[in-house]
Amino acid sequence: MKIHRYLKDRLVASLGKKKILIVYGPRQVGKTTLVKEFLIDNANSVYYNCDQDETRILFEEANLEKLGFLVKKYDTIVIDEAQKVKNIGLSLKIIFDNFPDKNYIVTGSSSFDLAESVSEPLTGRFFSYTMFPVAEVELSRDKNPIEIRESLETRLIYGSYPEVITAPDIETKKEIIKNITSNYLFKDILALDIIRNSDDLKKLLQALALQSGNEVSYTELAQTLGIDKNTVKKYLEICEKLYILFSLSPYASKKRKSISMLKKYYFFDLGIRNALINNFNSLSTRNDTGALWENYMILERMKYNSARGFDPIYYFFRSYDMQEIDLFEDEGGVINGFEFKFTKGNISRTMKDIFDNDIEGKELKIISRDNYSEFIGG
């Protein structure tokens, strides 16, 4: 089964705009498969894999003659895993400034090194994109709504990595996501040479998996794990830059009923989350279905907005009297709110009053498994 990724359409639309196109995202999410499609679509193209030492070394020498030799014969140049190249930003600047009419597509599995390396030398010269695991909106191209709904539980448990989605049976899906978790997740983190103790990091991620949807106290996590609070913050920052986690900050209203304190953390893929705690049980036997649903809905909404080229600011909201809304989308000052319930639920009158009068929001909705399809572009 070939999955058409929406990011390809966005990249195609940006070709010819004289910008370097940088695609971030975790390993195994489909970046290499995606960019290699541009090699097929463009006959005069070349692919460089910087995971290979000999290729990485070629790009590390900031010499115009040598760098020019790598690109001048081609119309489209794909540079994969560019975060491996020391000072890649400077090399890309030299290439782009001297050969600006070519198409450049660059990928990175970590925004930790690559984003910092390119931000200054490539100012004004690039567009960046995030590639997520497979979105439901992408599945809807080839599957009918009934098939997608019937496989919802599978995605909540085993996640949405391309290889997992296309695996033929449940046992294969489980083995694939366990392999990604053990062989790629910590490999990339430890390769940064910043985190020395992988056991502490694994325990931290397991703790976050078990409190999904809750506000996170760095102090409490530090006490639980027996490590320094600043170490916890550093580890979480790294996990976000490696696309293992993403966070929501609390929305701070100008009026008295809002509270602004701790962040919430969610997983970039639920299969990774469940593999970390070794829980692949069916939804009927789990006590964390609500947390899975909240994570899934926020993540799928982010994918859907990205597919449409929308870039709202995301928050959660909790009032002093503990009224909570799972997700706020702030698009140019217009706020829509969403509360996620796997089964049907109701918005309290108190919460509706806060949203209408204190937040002055536009629309507040309950999103359940009965009505979620439109919310995520199905």
Secondary structure, DSSP 4 states (H G I P E B T S, - for coil): -PPPPHHHHHHHHHTTSS-EEEEE--TTSSHHHHHHHHHHH-SSEEEEETTSHHHHHHHHS--HHHHHHHHTT-SEEEEESGGGSTTHHHHHHHHHHHSTTSEEEEEES-HHHHHHHHTTTTTTSEEEEEPPSPPHHHHTTTS-HHHHHHTHHHHHHH---HHHHH-SSHHHHHHHHHHHIIIIIHHHHHHTT----HHHHHHHHHHHHHTTTSEE-HHHHHHHHTS-HHHHHHHHHHHHHTTSEEEEEEP--SSTTB----EEEEES-HHHHHHHTT----GGG-S-HHHHHHHHHHHHHHHHHHHTT---EEEEEEBTT--EEEEEEEETTEEEEEEE-SS-----HHHHHIIIIII--SEEEEE-TTTHHHHTT-
